[in-house]
Amino acid sequence: MTTSVRFDDLIEKRLDELAKKTGRSKSFYIRELVESHLDDLEDYYLGNSGLEAVREGKEKIHSSASVREQLGLDD
């Protein structure tokens, strides 16, 4: 699968320099960046959307005490 990305001139220049100095492609470094940070981005953005759903009353929240009680863990 192919995805296109546009970078500003400074980022493009830095990628060009890195690729030239190391003999690797810009695609290699872009792929490395995405693969190494995608988990963090998912955690952040999906976590924020969950928090917004709670704030808007679209998601229920439960206290630890009520969960323990419902699961019979307070015995």
C-alpha positions as MATLAB code, in Angstrom:
seq = 'MTTSVRFDDLIEKRLDELAKKTGRSKSFYIRELVESHLDDLEDYYLGNSGLEAVREGKEKIHSSASVREQLGLDD';
ca = [
       0.000    0.000    0.000;
       1.262    3.472   -0.809;
       0.594    6.641    1.143;
       1.695   10.123    0.134;
       2.931   12.642    2.677;
       3.848   16.286    2.158;
       6.531   17.802    4.359;
       7.600   21.392    4.750;
      10.910   22.402    3.183;
      12.939   22.060    6.390;
      11.772   18.492    7.077;
      12.327   17.547    3.442;
      15.861   18.977    3.536;
      16.680   17.131    6.762;
      15.412   13.854    5.319;
      17.429   14.427    2.140;
      20.594   15.065    4.147;
      20.064   12.049    6.379;
      19.438    9.802    3.400;
      22.462   11.133    1.527;
      24.808   10.790    4.516;
      23.682    7.277    5.441;
      22.968    5.739    2.048;
      19.436    4.804    3.042;
      16.255    6.052    1.413;
      13.981    8.736    2.784;
      11.221    6.103    2.711;
      13.246    3.977    5.107;
      13.404    6.777    7.677;
       9.765    7.759    7.261;
       8.735    4.123    7.757;
      10.986    3.902   10.843;
       9.400    7.028   12.307;
       5.861    5.817   11.757;
       6.522    2.310   13.060;
       8.322    3.533   16.171;
       5.706    6.157   17.118;
       2.377    4.782   15.912;
       1.625    3.119   19.278;
       2.126    6.449   21.050;
      -0.104    8.283   18.580;
      -2.846    5.677   18.926;
      -2.668    5.853   22.720;
      -2.833    9.623   22.701;
      -5.533   10.235   20.106;
      -7.743    7.257   20.944;
      -7.388    8.029   24.646;
      -8.428   11.621   24.030;
     -11.454   10.561   22.019;
     -12.471    8.223   24.857;
     -12.071   11.019   27.379;
     -14.208   13.316   25.236;
     -16.911   10.627   25.056;
     -16.908   10.427   28.867;
     -17.083   14.220   29.188;
     -19.991   14.347   26.731;
     -21.847   11.610   28.611;
     -21.548    9.135   25.736;
     -19.468    6.666   27.786;
     -20.266    5.372   31.239;
     -17.676    5.349   33.974;
     -17.606    3.124   37.034;
     -15.840    3.541   40.347;
     -13.463    0.810   41.442;
     -15.693    0.209   44.467;
     -18.778   -0.439   42.333;
     -16.832   -2.742   40.002;
     -15.457   -4.747   42.943;
     -18.959   -5.002   44.381;
     -20.519   -6.114   41.070;
     -17.809   -8.744   40.587;
     -18.043   -9.956   44.160;
     -14.436   -9.058   44.914;
     -15.151   -7.390   48.270;
     -15.751  -10.707   50.041;
];
